[in-house]
Amino acid sequence: MQTILLASNNGKKIAELSAILASFGIEIKAQRDYGIEDVPETGLTFVENALIKARHAARQSGLPAIADDSGLCVPALGGAPGIYSARYSGEGDAGNNRKLLAALENVQDRRAYYVCLIVYLRHADDPLPIIAQGLWHGTIALEARGDGGFGYDPLFVPAGDSRTAAEYSAAEKNSISHRARALAAFTELYLDLD
């Protein structure tokens, strides 16, 4: 099994990425295991933020690093919360969900999509990082449902389903989510490295 340092201290994200990548024979080690703190996400795009995180982890550890930057985009809100998804309300997941529902009150167009952007660096100064993305389309429910997942999962209804992502089992979500799609694309490129 190959080992990659994950540039995150988010326990739920670590568990989700570890579960998905294990099926490809890739083991994830969290940056917290190396005493590495999170770095401020100062980029203006998902790819910039993922690069900032991966570069920081690789530089601090001297190891290859992978980072993801993900979020929820709602076209009727001009793409918000977007790159600010995790800190949309400043009040954690429950506050973010409340703020999103308030922003969509009386809005008919409830389309949304999750974005996951993966960046892999062989070393901190890698001039050719692997970059992969995954999208998961759906709509925003009128109220939160389910207790699985995290983030906006209690509000996000994947296209073609009536359940929210929080009503999916972890295995089901990990097979079709934005993160699963980005990691599948990443893995294809990663396993092709010499």
Secondary structure, DSSP 8 states (H G I E B T S, - for coil): -EEEEE----HHHHHHHHHHHHTTTEEEEEGGGGT--------SSHHHHHHHHHHHHHHHHSS-EEEEEEEEE-GGGTTTBGGGGGGSSSSHHHHHHHHHHHHTTT-S--EEEEEEEEEEESSTT-SS-EEEEEEEEEEE-SS---SSSSTTTTTEEETT-SS-GGGS-HHHHHHHSHHHHHHHHHHHHHTT--
